[in-house]
Structures are given as C-alpha cells and as structure tokens.
Amino acid sequence: MVVDTSSAKVAEDFASALRKSIGSLPVRPLVVNQSPAFTFTGWLNESIDLPSPVKLGSDCLLEDPSEDGGKLTAKGMDLESDELRNYIASGMHATRISVEWEENLSFVLDSELTISKLQFGDAFHEKLNDVDADDALARFDAAFGLMTLELSRLLPGLLGAFGGEDLSAIIDGEPVALADSQHLPHVDQEVSPGNSEAAAPTVPNNLYKDVEAFVVEEQQVSISRIQRKFQIGYNRAANLVDELSDRGVVSSAGHNGGRRVLMSNICG
C-alpha cells in the first residue's frame, strides 16, 4: 500500500482509519534488511556498489550520529566529490539522498524509505502524450495508470537495493505492529536478539569459519562484502563482523566505521 504523504503519522492515521472501516488491515511500515542510512553512506564513499538502476543525484543530508553532532545539507553538488567523502570519513552518515532511477524517475529518499520530490522523466511523458484521451478526466486516469505501473516496478527494485524485505517481524503470515521509531534500523542501533537473523536457523552454524577464512584471504572486511559473498542479510552479516572483532580477527570499527584485518594470510 502506497500513501501519498511524506509524514509517517499521516500514513499511519490513514491506515488506522482504513482498518476501522473494513475491520482488518494486516499492514505494517516497510522493513528492510540493510539500513538505508548505512547504504546511502556506502554509495557515497563507494564502499557499497550502486545498483545498476541507480544514479546519484546532487542533493544529500549528512548527519553526525554523536549526541551533539551536527548536520550538513548539500545541494547541487557532486555527491562523489572528495569534499563530501571527507565529511563521511570524519564519521558523518547520509540520511537523505537524491537519486535517478533507470533514467526515468528522480526522487529524494530518506533513511525511513520515504520518497519525496518524485518526478517522472521524458519516457513517462512521451507515453502519456501517446494516450488518446479526449477530456481531462480520461487523461488523469491514464496518467494515474502509468504512474502506478512505474511505481510497481520501482518498489521491488528499492527493496532489492536494501537487502530485501525483513520478514522477521511477521508471524504466521500476520505482521506485528511496530512503533514508528522501530520500523527501520538506525546505522548504529543495536539489533535485538529477537529480531536478529541469527535467531533463525537458516544459516549453517559453521558459517563463521567460512567467513573468517574469506576475510583473512581477502585481507578486507565489510558487512556488504560478506553479504554479497554469502548471500545473507545485513543483521546476520553485522553479527558475524562483530564476532570477528571479538575474536581478534579484525579491528574494532574506526571513526568512519571501517575495520582492518588483524590476522595475516599465512598461506599467502
């Protein structure tokens, strides 16, 4: 269900009213496996590969996660510039970013996966101009249909860009109601054991050994690399990196979130 608002409260009020009207509406705010803010930051400093449909825009919001941290709004900038990357290296995280999607949509996406400033590209308007609509109402219906089609293609792609939908809060096919502050993980928020992928017996118990061997051989470590290599979700990969740190295989996270591999590859 898509609600045309950038306010989480308005969206929830709408869902609540609809639920009361029809008696039941088993929906919850969208939850993904990989923190959007973590992903935005990785896109900007190239620690995470940009998905093929995505092209960086020119606006973003950087925030310092510390208690007294500040914010930096960038507008009309090259988001791959060294200037912005220096701020990220100092510990700031991207919590809002503008992007182009498949060269047909442009929008601003924030850390709660709220889409704003949505604009359709030339291909959309060309399709609309081809519609044989004699009156304003018919043209509106055609535009709404085309818009719905574009969004139906966009939303699954966005889910994939953030590691897929996190289904851990769904029990017996019914979603569990989550508070607004809980529906997406913050960059430095600890994952509770009840919501961790580690609690689900879907990953072999010996995966740690494989991950350790991979990290030592590559002499590089990041959550996203482990995700891609072993096809697991963000929470599980983050827990494995923490375990590597606890065992002295990698260093603790630095001020920019990066880690060093401390164990050498003897065979290499």
C-alpha positions as CSV (number, residue, x, y, z in Angstrom):
1,M,0.0,0.0,0.0
2,V,1.4,3.4,-1.0
3,V,0.2,6.6,0.8
4,D,0.8,9.9,-0.9
5,T,2.5,11.7,2.1
6,S,5.9,12.2,3.5
7,S,4.6,12.0,7.1
8,A,4.8,8.7,8.9
9,K,2.0,9.9,11.2
10,V,-0.3,10.8,8.3
11,A,0.3,7.4,6.7
12,E,-0.5,5.6,10.0
13,D,-3.6,7.7,10.6
14,F,-4.8,6.7,7.1
15,A,-4.1,3.0,7.7
16,S,-5.8,3.2,11.0
17,A,-8.9,4.8,9.6
18,L,-9.0,2.2,6.7
19,R,-8.5,-0.6,9.2
20,K,-11.5,0.6,11.3
21,S,-13.6,0.9,8.1
22,I,-13.1,-2.6,6.8
23,G,-12.5,-4.4,10.1
24,S,-9.0,-5.7,9.4
25,L,-5.9,-4.5,7.6
26,P,-2.8,-6.5,8.2
27,V,-0.1,-4.0,7.1
28,R,3.0,-2.6,8.8
29,P,5.6,0.0,7.8
30,L,8.1,-1.3,5.4
31,V,11.2,-3.0,7.0
32,V,14.3,-3.9,5.1
33,N,17.4,-6.0,5.9
34,Q,20.0,-3.3,5.3
35,S,19.9,0.1,7.0
36,P,19.2,2.7,4.3
37,A,21.4,5.3,6.0
38,F,24.3,2.7,6.0
39,T,23.6,2.0,2.4
40,F,23.4,5.7,1.4
41,T,26.8,6.3,3.1
42,G,28.3,3.3,1.3
43,W,27.1,4.6,-2.1
44,L,28.7,8.0,-1.4
45,N,32.1,6.6,-0.3
46,E,32.0,3.7,-2.8
47,S,32.2,1.0,-0.1
48,I,28.9,-0.3,-1.4
49,D,28.3,-0.7,-5.1
50,L,25.5,1.3,-6.7
51,P,22.7,-0.9,-8.1
52,S,22.6,-0.7,-11.8
53,P,19.3,1.3,-12.0
54,V,20.6,4.0,-9.6
55,K,22.4,7.2,-10.4
56,L,23.3,9.6,-7.7
57,G,21.6,13.0,-7.8
58,S,23.0,16.3,-6.5
59,D,21.5,16.7,-3.0
60,C,22.0,14.9,0.3
61,L,21.8,15.3,4.0
62,L,24.8,14.2,6.2
63,E,24.4,13.8,10.0
64,D,26.9,13.2,12.8
65,P,25.4,10.4,14.9
66,S,27.1,11.5,18.1
67,E,25.0,13.1,20.8
68,D,26.0,16.7,19.9
69,G,26.6,16.0,16.3
70,G,25.6,18.4,13.5
71,K,24.0,18.2,10.1
72,L,25.2,19.2,6.7
73,T,22.9,19.8,3.8
74,A,24.4,19.5,0.3
75,K,22.5,20.9,-2.7
76,G,23.6,21.0,-6.3
77,M,26.8,19.2,-5.5
78,D,28.8,16.3,-7.0
79,L,27.9,13.6,-4.4
80,E,31.1,11.7,-5.3
81,S,33.4,14.7,-4.5
82,D,36.3,14.4,-2.2
83,E,34.8,17.2,-0.1
84,L,31.7,15.1,0.8
85,R,33.8,12.0,1.3
86,N,36.0,13.8,3.8
87,Y,32.9,14.5,5.9
88,I,31.9,10.9,5.8
89,A,35.5,9.9,6.7
90,S,35.1,12.1,9.8
91,G,32.1,10.0,10.9
92,M,29.0,11.5,9.3
93,H,26.3,9.4,7.8
94,A,24.0,10.1,4.9
95,T,20.3,10.1,6.0
96,R,18.8,11.6,2.8
97,I,19.9,11.4,-0.8
98,S,18.6,12.3,-4.2
99,V,18.8,9.7,-7.0
100,E,17.7,8.9,-10.5
101,W,16.2,5.5,-11.2
102,E,16.6,3.9,-14.6
103,E,16.8,7.4,-16.1
104,N,13.0,7.7,-15.9
105,L,12.4,8.7,-12.3
106,S,14.1,11.1,-9.9
107,F,13.3,11.5,-6.2
108,V,14.7,12.1,-2.8
109,L,14.9,9.0,-0.5
110,D,15.4,9.3,3.3
111,S,16.5,6.8,5.9
112,E,12.9,5.8,6.6
113,L,12.4,5.0,2.9
114,T,10.1,7.9,2.4
115,I,10.1,9.0,-1.2
116,S,9.7,12.8,-1.9
117,K,10.1,15.2,-4.8
118,L,9.1,12.4,-7.2
119,Q,9.5,13.5,-10.8
120,F,8.9,11.4,-13.9
121,G,11.3,11.5,-16.9
122,D,10.9,12.1,-20.6
123,A,9.9,8.5,-21.3
124,F,6.9,8.8,-19.0
125,H,5.7,12.0,-20.6
126,E,6.1,10.5,-24.1
127,K,3.9,7.6,-23.1
128,L,1.4,10.0,-21.7
129,N,1.4,12.1,-24.8
130,D,0.6,8.9,-26.8
131,V,-2.6,8.4,-24.8
132,D,-5.7,9.1,-26.8
133,A,-7.6,11.0,-24.1
134,D,-10.3,13.5,-25.2
135,D,-11.0,15.0,-21.8
136,A,-9.2,15.9,-18.6
137,L,-10.6,13.1,-16.6
138,A,-9.6,10.5,-19.1
139,R,-6.1,11.9,-19.2
140,F,-5.9,11.9,-15.4
141,D,-6.9,8.2,-15.4
142,A,-4.2,7.5,-18.0
143,A,-1.6,9.4,-16.0
144,F,-2.5,7.6,-12.8
145,G,-2.3,4.2,-14.5
146,L,1.1,5.0,-16.0
147,M,2.3,6.3,-12.6
148,T,1.1,3.1,-10.9
149,L,3.0,1.0,-13.4
150,E,6.2,2.9,-12.8
151,L,5.9,2.6,-9.0
152,S,5.1,-1.1,-9.3
153,R,8.5,-1.5,-11.0
154,L,10.3,0.9,-8.7
155,L,9.3,-0.5,-5.3
156,P,10.6,-4.1,-5.7
157,G,13.9,-2.7,-7.0
158,L,14.2,-0.5,-4.0
159,L,13.7,-3.5,-1.7
160,G,16.4,-5.3,-3.5
161,A,18.8,-2.4,-3.1
162,F,18.5,-2.6,0.7
163,G,18.9,-6.3,1.0
164,G,15.2,-7.3,0.6
165,E,12.3,-7.1,2.9
166,D,12.9,-8.1,6.5
167,L,10.3,-10.7,7.3
168,S,11.5,-11.5,10.8
169,A,8.6,-9.4,12.4
170,I,5.9,-11.4,10.6
171,I,4.4,-14.3,12.5
172,D,2.1,-16.8,10.8
173,G,1.6,-14.5,7.9
174,E,0.4,-11.6,10.0
175,P,2.6,-8.5,10.6
176,V,3.3,-7.4,14.1
177,A,2.5,-3.8,14.8
178,L,5.7,-1.8,15.2
179,A,6.2,1.7,16.6
180,D,7.3,4.4,14.1
181,S,10.7,4.6,15.8
182,Q,11.3,0.8,15.3
183,H,10.3,0.2,11.7
184,L,13.8,0.8,10.3
185,P,17.2,0.1,12.0
186,H,19.4,3.1,12.6
187,V,23.0,3.0,11.5
188,D,24.4,2.5,15.0
189,Q,21.3,0.9,16.6
190,E,22.0,-2.5,18.2
191,V,19.8,-5.3,16.8
192,S,17.8,-7.0,19.4
193,P,18.2,-10.8,19.6
194,G,14.5,-11.3,18.9
195,N,14.8,-9.5,15.5
196,S,18.2,-10.8,14.5
197,E,18.7,-13.2,11.7
198,A,21.0,-15.1,14.0
199,A,17.9,-16.3,15.8
200,A,16.6,-18.0,12.7
201,P,18.1,-21.5,11.9
202,T,18.5,-20.6,8.2
203,V,22.3,-20.2,8.2
204,P,24.7,-23.1,8.9
205,N,26.4,-23.0,12.3
206,N,29.8,-23.3,10.7
207,L,29.3,-20.2,8.6
208,Y,31.6,-18.2,10.9
209,K,34.6,-20.3,9.9
210,D,33.9,-19.7,6.2
211,V,33.6,-16.0,6.8
212,E,36.8,-15.9,8.8
213,A,38.7,-17.7,6.0
214,F,37.2,-15.4,3.4
215,V,38.2,-12.2,5.3
216,V,41.7,-13.4,6.1
217,E,42.3,-14.5,2.5
218,E,41.0,-11.2,1.0
219,Q,42.5,-9.0,3.8
220,Q,39.4,-6.8,3.6
221,V,36.3,-6.7,5.7
222,S,33.0,-5.0,5.4
223,I,29.4,-6.0,6.1
224,S,28.4,-5.5,2.5
225,R,31.2,-7.8,1.1
226,I,30.1,-10.6,3.5
227,Q,26.5,-10.1,2.4
228,R,27.3,-10.4,-1.2
229,K,29.7,-13.3,-0.8
230,F,27.5,-15.5,1.4
231,Q,24.0,-14.2,0.3
232,I,22.9,-13.3,3.8
233,G,21.0,-10.3,5.3
234,Y,22.5,-7.2,6.9
235,N,21.8,-8.2,10.5
236,R,23.5,-11.6,10.1
237,A,26.5,-10.2,8.4
238,A,26.8,-7.5,11.0
239,N,26.8,-10.1,13.8
240,L,29.5,-12.1,12.0
241,V,31.7,-9.0,11.8
242,D,31.2,-8.3,15.5
243,E,32.2,-11.9,16.2
244,L,35.3,-11.5,14.0
245,S,36.2,-8.4,16.1
246,D,35.6,-10.2,19.4
247,R,38.0,-13.0,18.3
248,G,40.7,-10.6,17.3
249,V,40.5,-11.3,13.6
250,V,39.5,-7.7,12.7
251,S,39.9,-4.5,14.5
252,S,37.0,-2.6,16.1
253,A,35.2,0.0,14.0
254,G,37.1,3.2,13.5
255,H,35.6,6.7,13.5
256,N,34.4,6.2,9.9
257,G,33.1,2.7,10.6
258,G,35.9,0.9,8.7
259,R,37.8,-2.1,10.1
260,R,41.3,-3.6,9.5
261,V,42.0,-7.3,9.2
262,L,44.5,-8.2,12.0
263,M,45.2,-11.8,11.1
264,S,47.5,-12.4,8.2
265,N,47.0,-15.0,5.5
266,I,49.8,-17.4,6.2
267,C,49.2,-19.4,3.0
268,G,49.5,-16.2,1.0
